[in-house]
Amino acid sequence: MTGPGVELDLGKIRDNSALLVSLLGRFEISLTGVTKAVRGLPEVAAAMLGAGAVAVADSRIENLERLRTSGISERLVLIRSPMMSQVDRVVRTADVSYNTEVSVLRALSAAARNAAVRHGVIVMVELGDLRDGVRPQDLRSIVDATFELPNLTLVGIGTNLACRSGVVPDEDNMATLSDLAEQVETSSGSPLEVVSGGNSANLDWLQREPDPGRVNDLRLGEAILFGREPLRRRPVPGLHTDALVVRAEVIESKRKPSAPKGHREETAFGASAPVVDRGEIWQTIVALGHQDTDPDGLEAPAGITILGASSDHLVLETPKQMAPGDSVRFLPGYGGFVRAMTSPYLGQTLTAPRSPS
Ligand SMILES: *Cc1c(COP(=O)(O)O)cnc(C)c1O
């Protein structure tokens, strides 16, 4: 019996990476593979790199350390501003980090000097989504500070949209990023290696836009792993949408009424949903709940409906009785997958890629 867990199909992840590398390549844009959703799983990073990603990025230093320790020698990028308390670890493991605070740059510079390394800096610019980034009018001064600090190299600039406020990458904000890149180059007199335009939410813009301007890098996680763009969660043509699965084990399956009996107030997780009485049904419970995943984001197999969830029980309507020990496999949403990858209660199973023919 297999037990509960997350399944990752490395062949599908490799296929998705390869298709996206070639899509971006048509615009001379490189792909940086983002591994935070898989907590820096080295096999996933290797699948991305094997398909042509130029670098691996993660928001957490622990994940980058895991990748480096596994033997990955390619560029590792920290895409969340470093914590002051972690600058020594950051310069030891990450080749490049994303930055928005001069005080952090000073600390990185000192740490890099101590470690006798050069550390690359990409300055993040805020272009409307209101998460991380310096405002355009403040870019010049942080760029100048980077140039003045020993052991730091300005690798480029970047922006991140969609994640916090759902702001769509478009012709306007991407043109602003290109303009800013040119202003930085003019004022500093040296070219920027990287102009990183954003994440999976940039794919729509890219396919509409014949000229991506100065953008020469995108950081993709969700599109590679889920085969979907995140703005409307539509499948990207040609990509696998089933590379990731959350598997759960049946612990009960019985004929029960479809409607609860008795006076109802709130459930463990908020207001109780209205229920239509459809008579008796096959109700099957799998050992999975809010503590392991986001039940709302799960897609059940054909014929099975998710009726409800508590911390540790996911209640399903199944077409027939199932047996305790049977497995049910769900396609998770981004949030549900991240939680499942982080749950100590779930194992992880990797399917090896088919060897190239
Ligand atoms: C998470 C993240 C990404 C990747 O986003 P996806 O939607 O998974 O492609 C890119 N850049 C930054 C700064 C991020 O935090």
The ligand as a MOL file (V3000), in Angstrom:
LIG
                    3D

  0  0  0     0  0            999 V3000
M  V30 BEGIN CTAB
M  V30 COUNTS 15 15 0 0 0
M  V30 BEGIN ATOM
M  V30 1 C 7.5090 33.0830 -6.8460 0
M  V30 2 C 8.2570 34.0560 -7.6640 0
M  V30 3 C 8.4360 33.8270 -9.0300 0
M  V30 4 C 7.8310 32.6520 -9.7610 0
M  V30 5 O 6.4580 32.8300 -9.9130 0
M  V30 6 P 5.5580 31.7640 -10.6910 0
M  V30 7 O 4.2120 32.3910 -10.7390 0
M  V30 8 O 5.6010 30.5090 -9.9150 0
M  V30 9 O 6.1520 31.6180 -12.0460 0
M  V30 10 C 9.1800 34.7490 -9.7390 0
M  V30 11 N 9.7160 35.8240 -9.1350 0
M  V30 12 C 9.5720 36.0810 -7.8250 0
M  V30 13 C 10.2040 37.2870 -7.2430 0
M  V30 14 C 8.8180 35.2050 -7.0470 0
M  V30 15 O 8.6790 35.4640 -5.7360 0
M  V30 END ATOM
M  V30 BEGIN BOND
M  V30 1 1 1 2
M  V30 2 1 2 3
M  V30 3 2 2 14
M  V30 4 1 3 4
M  V30 5 2 3 10
M  V30 6 1 4 5
M  V30 7 1 5 6
M  V30 8 2 6 7
M  V30 9 1 6 8
M  V30 10 1 6 9
M  V30 11 1 10 11
M  V30 12 2 11 12
M  V30 13 1 12 13
M  V30 14 1 12 14
M  V30 15 1 14 15
M  V30 END BOND
M  V30 END CTAB
M  END
